[in-house]
Amino acid sequence: MREYEWLKIQLSRELDLIPCSRKSSRFIYENEVPIAHYSLANRGGIKELTTVVIDPSHQGKNISYKIIEKCTEKTCVFTKHPALISALIKSGFEEKWWPGFVPFIVMMFERTWRVVRMLITLDWKRCLHQCKHLFSYRMYVRH
């Protein structure tokens, strides 16, 4: 349970991150303490890597590469974070604008539900931040 408390703290600090389901959550531990989190969710024939967060005290230790190694299927990532973009490109991801018809439809429903959920939970700060930076996010895909 402490890993979800840790994740909650990380989410409160990083407005670009989105809460994800516990079912798709994965943690990386050091000495039984969470130091990183990511989520891999199915999006209609493609996996989406979301909610990638590394504890500030462990950044710069190539943990993002360990996370990317877990992406063994066709995977997409939406990000504007320079360090993650660099790791993605070095790992064979390419910037794309179209994931395919079915993944696009699934992602649009998921994104709509995400905005509705932010409004229901009164997460105005995160919602406004993500809307403000909407066109800064880029999609990266590795087949």
KEVORO-655393 format. One record per atom (N, C-alpha, C, O, CB): residue in three letters; x, y, z. Coordinates in steps of 0.001 Angstrom, whole numbers, plus 500000, padded with zeros to 6 digits. Each point is the difference from the previous one (the first is absolute). Glycine has a CB too. Layout:
<segus>
ALAXYZ...
</segus>
This chain:
<segus>
MET500824498796500000MET499176501204500000MET500863501263500000MET499600501031499459MET498602497707501753ARG502981501176499395ARG500829501206500068ARG500418500485498625ARG500270501187499814ARG500541498070502402GLU499247499814496798GLU500383500436498656GLU498944500936499407GLU500344500904499238GLU500917496943500435TYR497461501952500662TYR498963500886499469TYR500004501350500717TYR499613501013499418TYR499005496979499993GLU501814502023501836GLU500187501278500698GLU501146500772499353GLU499910501211499798GLU499226497789502366TRP501958500276497510TRP501143500614499320TRP499547500557498647TRP500343501127499641TRP501267497284501525LEU497619500792498087LEU499525500438498691LEU499106501233500119LEU500082500910499175LEU500055496724500010LYS499025502396501822LYS499116501154500209LYS500822501276500206LYS499641501059499484LYS498609497424501528ILE502835501420499728ILE500882501154500214ILE500627500431498680ILE500067501192499699ILE500411498043502657GLN499982499788496851GLN500613500316498711GLN498991500660499057GLN500332500958499301GLN501249497110500997LEU497199501421499688LEU498958500568499134LEU499668501428500408LEU499710500840499148LEU499355496868500489SER500976502570501662SER499683501355500453SER501092500990499584SER499728501189499840SER498999497844502104ARG502502500483497882ARG501118500865499606ARG500073500205498490ARG500458501047499541ARG500779498160502464GLU498321499816497226GLU500150500018498550GLU498636500068499324GLU499305498989499904GLU502832499704500295LEU497480502480499335LEU498682500174499399LEU499877499364498627LEU498888499837499498LEU500914502254501774ASP501317497544498108ASP499936499316498704ASP499601498544500154ASP499558499375499036ASP502181502172500096LEU498411497905502061LEU499674498599500240LEU498509499833500218LEU499309500904500471LEU502958498725500515ILE497258499185498656ILE498581499706500188ILE499856498793500920ILE500806499072499940ILE498635501874497775PRO499551499066503123PRO499739498793500801PRO499657498841499064PRO499379500196498956PRO499802501206503008CYS501222497415498415CYS499731498827499165CYS499387498905500866CYS499979500091501228CYS501937500496497210SER497594498394500902SER499376498907500746SER501064499185500722SER501131499876499529SER496979500034498809ARG501519499547502790ARG500931499152500748ARG500346498750499202ARG501084499435500147ARG497974501426502013LYS500010498717496997LYS500209498795499200LYS501195500157499056LYS500739499041499775LYS496804500475500367SER502649501672499311SER501092500201499046SER501241500631500633SER500998500219499313SER497285500017498915SER501666500056503067SER501136500613500694SER501124499011500221SER499770498839500337SER498665502726500772ARG502788498914498696ARG501202499217500266ARG500974500890500761ARG500145501181499684ARG499521497386498228PHE500994500874503079PHE500959500749500797PHE501382499378499881PHE500137498799499771PHE498041501876501815ILE502835500148498573ILE501377499544500125ILE500440500375501412ILE499795501125500456ILE500711499139497023TYR500103498767503198TYR500366500181501402TYR501508499957500189TYR500728499369499234TYR497103499609501439GLU502607501701500356GLU501372499880500485GLU499900499850501510GLU499454500867500683GLU501542500533497393ASN499530497503502437ASN499892499702501438ASN498544500020500471ASN499689500505501078ASN502591500484499267GLU496841498454498825GLU498570499879500277GLU499276501342500092GLU498893500075500533GLU501633497829500652VAL500097503151498298VAL499397501337499979VAL499789500382498534VAL500918499852499194VAL500202500832503023PRO497687499806497420PRO499771500370498600PRO500874501178499579PRO500098501008500700PRO497555498157499499ILE502979500678498635ILE500822501092499463ILE499526500429498609ILE500428501035499487ILE501520498109501845ALA497166500056498059ALA499486500355498671ALA498659499303499775ALA499689498985500623ALA502672501319498485HIS496868500268499991HIS498692499459499646HIS499771500198498516HIS500469500971499407HIS498632499501502902TYR500172498592497100TYR499523500140498636TYR498746499156499857TYR499714499132500826TYR502631501291498282SER496918499847499835SER498786499253499714SER500028499598498534SER500356500801499135SER498339500435502665LEU500933497532497928LEU499857499522498621LEU498550499583499802LEU499538499025500593LEU502896500197499296ALA496855501520499275ALA498582499737499785ALA499751499642498540ALA500636500551499101ALA498763501027502769ASN499678497501497901ASN499624499607498639ASN499091501064499401ASN499021500418500617ASN501186497128499973ARG500126502878498217ARG499215501028499316ARG499605499529498602ARG500287500672499009ARG500903501121502304GLY498161497067498611GLY499487499532498714GLY501079499529499046GLY500059500446498854GLY498079501108501451GLY502709497555500157GLY501035499442499139GLY501367500621500184GLY500964499587499356GLY497265499936499052ILE501864501455502456ILE501281500635500306ILE500027500236501508ILE498975500324500601ILE501195500795497083LYS500986498721502916LYS500148500310501419LYS500350501473500126LYS500721500550499167LYS500019497077501381GLU498748503009500498GLU500363501385500274GLU500738500043501325GLU499494499546501027GLU498513501337497674LEU503184499665501260LEU500805500194501200LEU499608501354500587LEU500175501036499359LEU501768497537499740THR497526501410502121THR499544501241500638THR500531500080501423THR500547499038500538THR497377500967498038THR501902501157502010THR500305500264501394THR501403499510500363THR500199499300500993THR497359500531499544VAL503402500557498630VAL501400499677500269VAL500528501050500972VAL500068501187499679VAL500261497721498022VAL500037500641503473VAL500529500924501007VAL501154499317500723VAL499918498833500382VAL497813502289499908ILE503334499630499886ILE501176499513500714ILE500245500941501163ILE500005501220499836ILE501006497748498062ASP499191500460503273ASP500254500808501188ASP501150500966499714ASP501017499591499440ASP498159498542502074PRO500684503131498858PRO501048500981499702PRO501393499578500472PRO500995500336499358PRO497258501402500799SER501828497544500938SER501305499581500514SER500631498891499157SER501169499668500198SER498063500972502082HIS500010498784496782HIS500506498922499144HIS500047500385498521HIS500301499163499149HIS498795499219502500GLN500608502868498048GLN500054500433498608GLN501453500058499548GLN500900500267500797GLN496959501053499473GLY502357498430498449GLY501349500004499455GLY500721498675500177GLY501206499923499762GLY498870502489500699LYS499220496549499948LYS500605498685500220LYS499530498975498959LYS500080498793500228LYS500057501731502222ASN499376499968496410ASN499552499149498883ASN498831499084500345ASN499839498949499380ASN502475501127499794ILE496885500298501785ILE498833499195500357ILE498974500033498873ILE499277499025499794ILE501119501447502648SER499534500637496829SER499045500077498880SER500302498920498962SER499077499478499375SER500665503004501001TYR501518497178499431TYR500342498933499054TYR499494498646500495TYR499563499169499203TYR502465502130500083LYS498031498482502024LYS499473498752500572LYS498500499910499761LYS499467498923499731LYS502340501080502023ILE497521501132498347ILE498557500032499754ILE499717499727498526ILE499121499204499671ILE500561502433502226ILE501050499013497231ILE499789499834498562ILE500260498554499577ILE499338499500499090ILE501311502904500541GLU500295496920501005GLU500279498591499692GLU498783499114500245GLU499883498936499393GLU502511501449501198LYS496706500032500280LYS498787499230500296LYS498988500072498858LYS499050499219499963LYS501320501214502470CYS499827500491496645CYS499093500192498866CYS500420499057498881CYS500760500384499111CYS498826502045501517THR499922496346499416THR500408498989499033THR499060499911498806THR500343499393498986THR500685499357502878GLU497792501849498248GLU499037500007498897GLU500003501373499347GLU500710500901500449GLU497859497355500701LYS500640501910497790LYS499849501318499382LYS499488500952501079LYS498977499751500636LYS500554499251497042THR501200502088502511THR499720500895501128THR500039501447499553THR500808500379499152THR500158497946502434CYS498146502490498999CYS500036501439499770CYS500101500727501331CYS499594499490501044CYS499058500249496845VAL501899501462502044VAL500181500840501181VAL499678501429499586VAL500466500462498958VAL501319497992502042PHE497429502245499797PHE499754501426499810PHE500764500727501092PHE499767499772501187PHE497929499847497761THR503216501255500651THR500789500723501002THR500509501307499430THR500018500208498787THR500649497630502275LYS499743503030499835LYS500711501217499630LYS501267500133500847LYS500695501015499940LYS497128500096499387HIS502467497854501459HIS501140500011500911HIS501295499705499235HIS500150498905499459HIS498351500360502442PRO502436501688498044PRO501211499836499187PRO500833498754500329PRO500488499334499087PRO499540503121500743ALA500141497224501437ALA500812498833500365ALA499342498707499525ALA500682499098499515ALA500196502146502484LEU497793498662498139LEU499298498811499532LEU500037499919498476LEU500169498915499445LEU498341501166502578ILE501335501040497305ILE500068500017498535ILE501361499489499540ILE500077499191499075ILE498304502749500835SER502674498516500717SER501348499553499645SER500142498492500178SER500541499321499127SER500363502917501545ALA498618497238500444ALA500078498555500251ALA499163499224498992ALA500417498937499539ALA499955501514502896LEU498456500064497219LEU499143499323499029LEU500677499922498633LEU500018498939499377LEU497958501861501872ILE502572500304498289ILE500645500033498684ILE501216499072499980ILE500215499279499026ILE498990503094500630LYS501581497643501406LYS501166499112500074LYS499585498529500043LYS500791499118499663LYS500471502692501526SER497501497929499225SER499497498626500094SER499204499574498767SER499382498936500001SER500549501344502463GLY500081500529496504GLY499359499602498747GLY498598500526499779GLY499352499599499033GLY502010498424501117PHE498143502853500701PHE498689500615499790PHE500144501110498962PHE501039500653499908PHE498230498796502471GLU499676500749496848GLU499958501073499017GLU498796500878500267GLU498950499524500431GLU502210499037497867GLU499005502742501440GLU498862500906500152GLU499012499723498879GLU500376499946498829GLU501067501827502280LYS497302498053499253LYS498923499726499043LYS498827500913500321LYS499946500604501071LYS500792496978498652TRP498334502512499350TRP498785500761500274TRP498760499111499939TRP498911500452500352TRP502195501593498719TRP499032496700500489TRP498838499137499829TRP500323498595500495TRP500892499350499456TRP498340502021498570PRO500052498142503006PRO500277498660500512PRO499251498888499265PRO500280498819500201PRO500126502238501985GLY498647499326496968GLY499126499039499339GLY498556500308500378GLY499749500649501016GLY502072497582498991PHE497228501307499182PHE498600500372500197PHE499434499504501339PHE499468500793500777PHE500262499154496745VAL500382498756502745VAL499422499447501237VAL500671500601501238VAL499294500438500908VAL500174497422497875PRO501883502179501291PRO500611500643501169PRO499576501462500164PRO499816500473501122PRO502117497987498610PHE497911502255499145PHE499568501392500064PHE498622500118500659PHE499801500832500886PHE501545499662497046ILE497712498677501639ILE498648500038500563ILE500041499663501495ILE499384500691500812ILE499642498658496941VAL501697499592502605VAL500104499602501414VAL500617501133500819VAL499514500312501087VAL500717497257498244MET500839503050500157MET500662501082500734MET499108501227500131MET500047500681501025MET502147498476498155MET497003501140499819MET499117501162500097MET498929499792501081MET499680500923500749MET500723499562496809PHE499050498295502514PHE499043499718501072PHE500692500087501357PHE499455500561500951PHE499214497956497502GLU502534500923501628GLU500739500024501268GLU500333501432500397GLU499877500358501172GLU501083497375498326ARG499459503090499546ARG500344501405500305ARG498766500782500430ARG500068500830500907ARG501815499069497436THR496996499834501007THR498761500682500393THR499629499621501430THR499650500868500801THR499562499154496799TRP500864498687502726TRP499703499551501357TRP500985500615500994TRP499608500344501115TRP499452497501497974ARG502206502298500530ARG501012500598500880ARG499617501434500365ARG500100500393501162ARG501672498148497796VAL497789502241500048VAL499607501390500255VAL498759500031500890VAL499939500782500948VAL501034499940496828VAL498040498436501927VAL498792499941500828VAL500362499648501438VAL499469500593500939VAL499167498729497054ARG502270499710502183ARG500417499590501342ARG500698501149500735ARG499790500181501200ARG500445497449497985MET500595503147500106MET500651501151500637MET498968501039500424MET500139500626501051MET501921498971497571LEU496919500581500570LEU498951500964500354LEU499171499498501182LEU499666500775500896LEU500249499995496713ILE499754497948502397ILE499217499428501098ILE500756500085501321ILE499421500307501042ILE499464498150497332THR502414501268501569THR500805500026501235THR500515501393500334THR500758500182500953THR499905497472498587LEU498920503323499670LEU500374501400500208LEU501515500209499942LEU500556500822500728LEU497395499455500670ASP502693498970497732ASP501445500112499808ASP500263501084498948ASP500572499742498941ASP499791497794501674TRP499197503688499713TRP500057501116499063TRP501422500330499576TRP500265500263498827TRP497671500626502207LYS502964499094499921LYS501387500385499724LYS500621499075498938LYS500631500480499058LYS499587500406503307ARG499606497801497783ARG500543499037499041ARG499292500148498647ARG500645499979498952ARG499913498421502939CYS498133501748498139CYS499222500116498765CYS500429501240499216CYS500230499919498793CYS497828498901502304LEU502051502321499577LEU500409501232499328LEU501430499898499476LEU500294500452498894LEU498151500840502582HIS502443498113499322HIS501385499835499577HIS500077499150498735HIS500683500368499043HIS500073499847503344GLN498552498660497606GLN500072499110498842GLN499353500629498771GLN500486499816498884GLN499489498222502661CYS498938502700498647CYS499370500682498861CYS500927501092499448CYS500119500171498787CYS497589499352502185LYS502939501206499928LYS500913501072499596LYS501158499446499170LYS500438500639499044LYS498944500655503023HIS501105497545498288HIS501167499414499338HIS499637498909498986HIS500866499246499556HIS500430501271502497LEU497441499406497591LEU499511498933499134LEU500843499809498737LEU500296498868499617LEU497438501605501258PHE502645500607498490PHE500731499890498743PHE501507499853500191PHE500745499952499021PHE497468501398499937SER502239498577502289SER501416499757500284SER500309498509500043SER501141499593499784SER498947502551501497TYR498894497042498999TYR500204498554500084TYR500198499427498599TYR499344500407499041TYR499260499478503065ARG502316499164497807ARG500265499320498740ARG499859498497500221ARG500250499491501093ARG501309502369498139MET498036497444499711MET499859498540500087MET501236499349499403MET500472500374498926MET497003499786500937TYR503036498854500867TYR501137499210499543TYR499564498542499957TYR499349499508500922TYR502336502145500052VAL498684497655497937VAL499546498619499790VAL501211499134499670VAL500905500402499268VAL496811500382499918ARG502264498014501382ARG500986498981499621ARG499236498747499644ARG499144499547500760ARG502658501431500746HIS498506498459497334HIS499304498788499524HIS500688498753500482HIS499555498893499696HIS499676502335498300
</segus>
